[in-house]
Amino acid sequence: MEIINKRRSIRKYDNKIIEQEILEKIVRAGMQAPSAINQQPWHFFVIRDRDKLVELSKLTAYSKMLATASACILLVSDKRHVKATSMYSQDMAAATQNVLLEATYLGVGSCWIGIYGRVDRMEKIKKFMELEEFFEPFALVSLGYPENKEDLKFIDRYDVNKVTYEG
Ligand SMILES: Cc1cc2nc3c(=O)[nH]c(=O)nc-3n(C[C@H](O)[C@H](O)[C@H](O)COP(=O)(O)O)c2cc1C
């Protein structure tokens, strides 16, 4: 719960490099997510190349932070592993949340950039990343050490009106 409360979308980063070991831990966390019939339909592209990050930052009006991120992870679903077709997007969302939480735990700021469900964004990413046909873009997660520690402040979103206890 402590990490869940601490996680915030961080869009301003200092320029410190994220070590390979840290990136691997973040990806490992993604792969630990639950998935329908344990299909694990994901693949993770870890992007560190500055030029690529800058290009990706131009994808939407809401992905500008990638230009100054130290890295980003592109989560894609791998259709070769999708068996429960109605469920795989939920698997991907669970993996994305795990990535955000592990990044927070390791002191790395992150922000989920939505791709799946927006055909224009999905197509742009496919083209730019030259993805094979069986890969379908789901989300980008920008990563970098937070510039301002205050951006990590806890906001209590508990709303008693959004819960019903039965019985
Ligand atoms: C599916 C999804 C798509 C999102 N897409 C973007 C995005 O494109 N750009 C962005 O800056 N933030 C994006 N966010 C982050 C939300 O804006 C953010 O989670 C929300 O404002 C709550 O703030 P917090 O993450 O700091 O708690 C996205 C979050 C989700 C779950």
The ligand as an ORCA input file, in Angstrom:
! r2SCAN-3c Opt
* xyz 0 1
  C      -4.759      4.339    -19.634
  C      -3.980      5.566    -19.213
  C      -3.507      6.424    -20.161
  C      -2.765      7.557    -19.794
  N      -2.229      8.340    -20.769
  C      -1.468      9.398    -20.420
  C      -0.811     10.158    -21.429
  O      -0.924      9.889    -22.629
  N      -0.032     11.192    -21.019
  C       0.129     11.503    -19.690
  O       0.853     12.460    -19.402
  N      -0.480     10.799    -18.711
  C      -1.251      9.736    -19.044
  N      -1.814      8.957    -18.070
  C      -1.595      9.290    -16.645
  C      -2.834      9.952    -16.013
  O      -2.988     11.253    -16.501
  C      -2.658      9.945    -14.473
  O      -2.541      8.616    -14.026
  C      -3.808     10.631    -13.731
  O      -3.869     11.984    -14.050
  C      -3.686     10.476    -12.213
  O      -2.470     11.021    -11.746
  P      -1.369     10.136    -10.994
  O      -0.924      9.058    -11.943
  O      -0.263     11.086    -10.641
  O      -1.989      9.517     -9.792
  C      -2.539      7.832    -18.411
  C      -3.024      6.929    -17.455
  C      -3.717      5.801    -17.845
  C      -4.156      4.798    -16.787
*
